[in-house]
Amino acid sequence: MEFGKVENVIKFNSIQWDLPSEDPLTRPYLEAQADGTKNTKIYIGAPAWNHKEWVGRIYPPKTSASEYLFYYSRNFNCIELNTTHYRIPTADNVSIWIKKVPSDFIFLPKIPHFISHDQGGLRDTQGLGAWIKAIDSFGSNLGPCFMQLPPTFSYAYKLELFHFLKSWPDTYELTIELRHTSWFQDGHVFAPLVEYLQGREIGLVITDVAGRRDVLHSSVSAPFLMLRLIGNNLHMTDFERAKLWSQKINDWQEMGLRRFYYIVHQPDDIKTPEMTDWVIDDLNSVCDAGLSPLAKPLI
């Protein structure tokens, strides 16, 4: 992942890693939905399952590529499904995937590039309709759909975004990632946006990445939330940030958050299993998440 990547070690060591202060809109929103129990369902996943480097680590030795999803879904309980960003899956594609995962496994499909990134794409209702028809095949395995807007998508394009949001069917959950700093201006832009999204129960993705602290937020605008923690090859700050998020998740859990989707990224995903195992242990300790540790390599 190139967004927010920091190459310069000196710059990396000067980064402030603290999380943003609590959005005052979050507590009343979540408490209005609370049922008196601490029952947040926590999902943990990665951006892909097709990693031969995981064979002999969390996939058994000699696992074939066709079996990767099966073993992925026995370690993680959700996935950031990036393949749908590049092509619309067929019903056969979806059927094959569903047959390989447990009944409670969740797919978080990424909205296609031709909608989120191409000029005029957010007004492509025909393309959106075709994509929604395809992802409907996931049935009960479908989680929130994930729309990642490009770093160039500033507040100046707000009419495009709201045109898309108005055309989005409320029968499907949606969460969006904003990457331009203009959306996060205090009070003038972000607060009204959060209020609007809360009214629609549309989520705001939180992406914690080293080089773009200016777009990091801690706002909850739906009964669910998606966090993308972008690591740096198991640098000590990866674990420090994860620890801060465990506490934040526990706070939101006590307020009434229903579901939390935690996506762990590492460069090329090579060390994602190691980071994920640490995150699971910390979440279980802090949040009583009840997550199972990843499988150990089979000898």
Sequence and secondary structure as in RCSB ss.txt:
>XXXX:A:sequence
MEFGKVENVIKFNSIQWDLPSEDPLTRPYLEAQADGTKNTKIYIGAPAWNHKEWVGRIYPPKTSASEYLFYYSRN
FNCIELNTTHYRIPTADNVSIWIKKVPSDFIFLPKIPHFISHDQGGLRDTQGLGAWIKAIDSFGSNLGPCFMQLP
PTFSYAYKLELFHFLKSWPDTYELTIELRHTSWFQDGHVFAPLVEYLQGREIGLVITDVAGRRDVLHSSVSAPFL
MLRLIGNNLHMTDFERAKLWSQKINDWQEMGLRRFYYIVHQPDDIKTPEMTDWVIDDLNSVCDAGLSPLAKPLI
>XXXX:A:secstr
  TT    HHHHHT         TTHHHHHHTT  SS   EEEEEES S  GGGBTTTB TT  GGGHHHHHTTT
 SEEEETHHHHS   HHHHHHHHHTS TT EEEEB  HHHHTSTTGGG HHHHHHHHHHHGGGGGGB  EEEE  
TT  GGGHHHHHHHHHHS TTS EEEE  SGGGG TTTTHHHHHHHHHHHT EE EEE TT GGG      SSEE
EEEEE  TT HHHHHHHHHHHHHHHHHHHHT  EEEEEEE GGGTTHHHHHHHHHHHHHHHH            
